[in-house]
Amino acid sequence: MNSAAAVQNALTPSVPTEVADAARTYVDNVFDLTVAANNEKIGVDDLNKQNDATNSAIDTLQKVCGLPR
């Protein structure tokens, strides 16, 4: 969650739109995963799906930033 907060805090108007969109998607997914993980009514399969979505968001953010995987 700290990494998501750091990414969110780094978003300024000078960040290119493509990067900002990918960053916001990453932040949203991390927060959604954190909330889901703290809900005892959420099953493991749903958590795995949310984790996969978060991993995909990380991959997209790395790609638009030109970072190696």
Backbone bond lengths (Angstrom), bond angles and torsions (degrees), N, CA, C in turn:
res aa  C-N    CA-C-N  psi(-1)  N-CA   C-N-CA  omega(-1)  CA-C   N-CA-C  phi
1 M - - - 1.432 - - 1.526 110.42 -
2 N 1.332 117.34 -31.86 1.459 120.10 177.90 1.517 111.61 -61.82
3 S 1.339 116.58 -38.32 1.465 119.09 179.92 1.521 110.50 -65.83
4 A 1.326 117.72 -38.55 1.465 120.77 179.08 1.524 110.48 -65.31
5 A 1.326 116.91 -40.66 1.458 120.08 178.06 1.525 110.62 -64.96
6 A 1.323 116.91 -38.94 1.461 120.42 178.80 1.526 111.11 -64.97
7 V 1.322 116.69 -42.03 1.471 120.58 178.03 1.519 109.68 -64.42
8 Q 1.307 116.69 -45.26 1.462 120.56 -179.68 1.526 110.97 -60.94
9 N 1.318 117.11 -42.54 1.466 121.02 -179.39 1.520 112.57 -69.29
10 A 1.334 117.06 -22.35 1.459 120.66 -179.97 1.526 113.01 -82.38
11 L 1.326 117.15 -10.71 1.466 119.73 -179.20 1.524 110.33 -73.69
12 T 1.298 114.79 116.51 1.459 121.87 177.26 1.525 107.67 -125.76
13 P 1.320 117.35 167.13 1.467 119.25 179.29 1.536 114.04 -58.71
14 S 1.331 117.61 -21.54 1.464 119.78 -178.70 1.532 113.14 -81.17
15 V 1.332 117.88 -8.66 1.464 120.92 178.17 1.531 108.37 -72.47
16 P 1.342 116.95 129.07 1.467 119.36 179.67 1.537 111.26 -56.14
17 T 1.314 115.88 146.39 1.460 122.24 -176.15 1.521 112.30 -54.90
18 E 1.313 117.59 -44.55 1.469 121.20 -178.43 1.534 110.79 -60.85
19 V 1.312 116.25 -41.51 1.464 120.82 178.99 1.527 110.19 -70.07
20 A 1.323 116.94 -43.52 1.465 120.86 -179.44 1.526 111.06 -62.46
21 D 1.327 116.98 -41.15 1.469 120.10 179.07 1.528 110.90 -63.71
22 A 1.325 116.54 -44.52 1.463 120.41 178.68 1.525 110.57 -64.77
23 A 1.317 116.64 -39.05 1.466 120.68 179.14 1.523 111.13 -65.02
24 R 1.318 116.77 -43.32 1.475 119.71 179.09 1.526 111.42 -64.54
25 T 1.325 116.81 -38.04 1.458 120.28 177.05 1.524 110.23 -63.21
26 Y 1.327 116.44 -42.53 1.464 120.92 177.26 1.524 110.53 -60.69
27 V 1.319 116.94 -49.18 1.466 121.43 -179.20 1.527 110.25 -59.77
28 D 1.317 117.20 -47.19 1.469 120.89 179.20 1.527 111.27 -57.88
29 N 1.330 116.45 -43.74 1.464 120.29 -178.75 1.521 112.10 -67.03
30 V 1.327 117.63 -39.79 1.468 120.29 178.75 1.525 109.84 -63.72
31 F 1.326 116.92 -45.37 1.459 119.52 -179.81 1.535 111.09 -66.21
32 D 1.334 116.85 -39.56 1.474 120.01 177.33 1.528 110.76 -62.41
33 L 1.329 117.07 -42.33 1.461 120.80 179.14 1.522 110.72 -64.71
34 T 1.307 117.12 -41.22 1.462 121.07 179.92 1.524 111.17 -63.33
35 V 1.323 116.47 -44.13 1.462 120.47 178.76 1.534 109.88 -64.48
36 A 1.315 116.82 -44.42 1.460 120.59 -179.11 1.530 111.22 -63.18
37 A 1.321 116.55 -39.68 1.463 120.31 -178.55 1.526 111.91 -66.09
38 N 1.312 116.33 -23.88 1.463 120.43 179.54 1.524 112.74 -92.86
39 N 1.317 117.02 3.95 1.462 121.60 178.99 1.523 108.54 -104.55
40 E 1.300 116.77 110.09 1.460 120.26 -176.17 1.527 113.46 -66.80
41 K 1.324 117.71 -10.51 1.463 120.94 179.38 1.532 112.25 -87.33
42 I 1.327 116.19 -8.57 1.460 120.65 179.98 1.529 108.53 -85.87
43 G 1.320 116.11 129.71 1.459 120.75 -178.87 1.520 112.85 -80.90
44 V 1.300 114.86 165.07 1.465 121.32 -179.03 1.522 111.21 -60.91
45 D 1.327 117.71 -39.93 1.462 120.48 -180.00 1.529 111.26 -61.04
46 D 1.318 116.71 -40.84 1.467 120.31 178.24 1.532 111.07 -67.43
47 L 1.319 116.17 -38.67 1.462 119.44 177.13 1.525 110.98 -64.77
48 N 1.319 116.29 -39.59 1.466 119.89 177.54 1.525 111.33 -62.96
49 K 1.335 116.58 -40.68 1.471 120.21 177.69 1.528 110.73 -63.29
50 Q 1.326 116.05 -42.41 1.464 119.64 179.33 1.524 110.48 -66.94
51 N 1.326 116.76 -38.15 1.457 120.60 177.31 1.529 110.63 -64.03
52 D 1.325 117.08 -41.17 1.461 120.94 177.06 1.527 110.98 -61.35
53 A 1.331 116.62 -40.97 1.465 120.69 178.32 1.526 110.41 -64.00
54 T 1.322 116.36 -39.52 1.465 120.37 178.69 1.525 110.31 -66.00
55 N 1.326 117.25 -43.29 1.464 120.18 177.45 1.520 111.67 -61.52
56 S 1.310 116.93 -39.22 1.460 121.18 177.23 1.529 110.94 -63.74
57 A 1.323 115.84 -40.22 1.469 119.94 178.16 1.521 110.90 -64.36
58 I 1.334 116.94 -38.03 1.471 120.79 176.66 1.523 109.68 -63.15
59 D 1.326 117.17 -45.75 1.465 121.10 179.68 1.525 111.10 -59.38
60 T 1.321 116.55 -43.35 1.466 120.91 179.70 1.518 111.12 -64.30
61 L 1.317 117.12 -43.69 1.461 120.79 179.32 1.523 110.72 -62.98
62 Q 1.324 117.81 -43.79 1.463 120.69 177.25 1.526 110.91 -60.47
63 K 1.318 115.98 -41.81 1.471 120.66 -177.79 1.524 110.63 -64.34
64 V 1.329 118.51 -48.20 1.470 119.96 -177.17 1.524 111.12 -68.75
65 C 1.329 117.20 -23.05 1.474 120.51 177.30 1.513 111.88 -87.38
66 G 1.334 117.28 -6.61 1.453 120.55 179.81 1.518 113.14 75.05
67 L 1.337 116.92 24.79 1.462 120.59 -179.72 1.516 110.41 -92.07
68 P 1.313 117.79 143.78 1.461 119.36 177.08 1.514 110.88 -70.50
69 R 1.282 114.69 153.12 1.469 119.91 -179.91 1.497 110.21 -91.81
